């Protein structure tokens, strides 16, 4: 079973203006595996047997995140991505119930 989160931006104008930069940052992550349109897959190095460990869906106003497995290198890359975004704008990462994820 996977965990699902929504990464949203306090400044609603920031993400539409910076979607390409977010895409480029995701592609630069060590765990980046495949891009298929607006879906980006990350794969850890632990041989989990999953097709992917994380999928990031770049939607119009937010990023939907599906986490199937989170080995240390996946956690490190997600922290790197979220930290990079936080350097530029405020964000929130909430689970499917709207609760803060703690990321």
C-alpha positions in Angstrom: 0.0 0.0 0.0 1.3 3.4 -0.9 1.1 6.7 1.0 -0.2 9.7 -0.9 0.6 13.4 -0.3 -0.1 16.7 -2.0 2.6 19.3 -2.2 1.0 22.7 -2.5 2.4 26.2 -2.6 1.4 29.1 -0.4 2.2 31.5 -3.3 -0.2 30.2 -5.9 1.7 32.1 -8.6 5.1 30.5 -7.8 4.5 27.0 -9.1 3.0 27.8 -12.5 6.0 30.2 -13.1 8.5 27.6 -11.9 7.1 24.3 -13.0 10.0 23.8 -15.5 12.6 24.4 -12.8 10.8 21.9 -10.5 10.8 19.4 -13.4 14.5 20.0 -13.9 15.2 19.5 -10.2 13.3 16.2 -10.1 15.2 15.0 -13.2 18.5 15.9 -11.5 17.9 13.7 -8.4 20.1 10.6 -8.1 17.0 8.4 -7.7 15.3 9.8 -10.8 14.3 6.9 -13.1 11.7 7.7 -15.7 9.6 10.6 -16.9 6.3 10.0 -18.7 4.6 13.3 -19.5 3.8 14.9 -16.1 4.7 11.7 -14.1 8.2 11.3 -12.7 9.3 8.1 -11.1 12.1 7.7 -8.5 13.7 4.4 -7.8 15.8 3.7 -4.7 19.0 1.5 -4.8 17.8 -1.1 -2.3 16.4 -3.6 -4.9 12.9 -3.4 -3.4 11.4 -5.1 -6.4 8.9 -2.3 -7.0 8.6 -0.8 -10.4 9.1 2.6 -8.7 9.4 3.8 -5.1 7.9 7.3 -5.6 5.8 8.9 -8.4 5.5 12.6 -8.6 2.6 14.0 -10.7 3.2 17.6 -11.8 -0.4 18.9 -11.8 -1.6 22.3 -12.7 -1.4 23.9 -9.3 0.2 21.3 -7.1 2.3 18.1 -7.0 0.7 14.8 -6.2 3.2 12.4 -4.5 2.7 8.6 -4.3 5.3 6.8 -2.1 5.4 3.0 -2.3 8.7 2.5 -0.6 11.2 5.0 1.0 14.7 3.7 1.4 17.2 6.2 2.8 18.3 7.5 -0.7 14.7 8.2 -1.6 14.1 10.1 1.7 17.3 12.0 1.0 16.3 13.0 -2.5 12.8 14.0 -1.4 14.3 16.1 1.4 16.6 17.7 -1.1 13.7 18.5 -3.5 11.5 19.9 -0.7 14.4 21.9 0.8 15.2 23.4 -2.6 11.6 24.5 -3.1 11.5 25.9 0.5 14.5 28.1 -0.3 12.3 29.8 -2.9 8.7 29.7 -1.5 6.6 28.4 1.3 5.0 25.0 0.8 2.9 22.5 2.6 2.9 18.7 2.2 -0.3 17.1 3.4 -1.6 13.5 3.4 -4.9 12.5 1.7 -6.8 13.5 4.9 -5.3 17.0 4.8 -3.0 16.4 7.7 0.5 17.8 7.7 2.9 15.1 6.7 5.9 16.3 8.7 8.2 16.4 5.7 
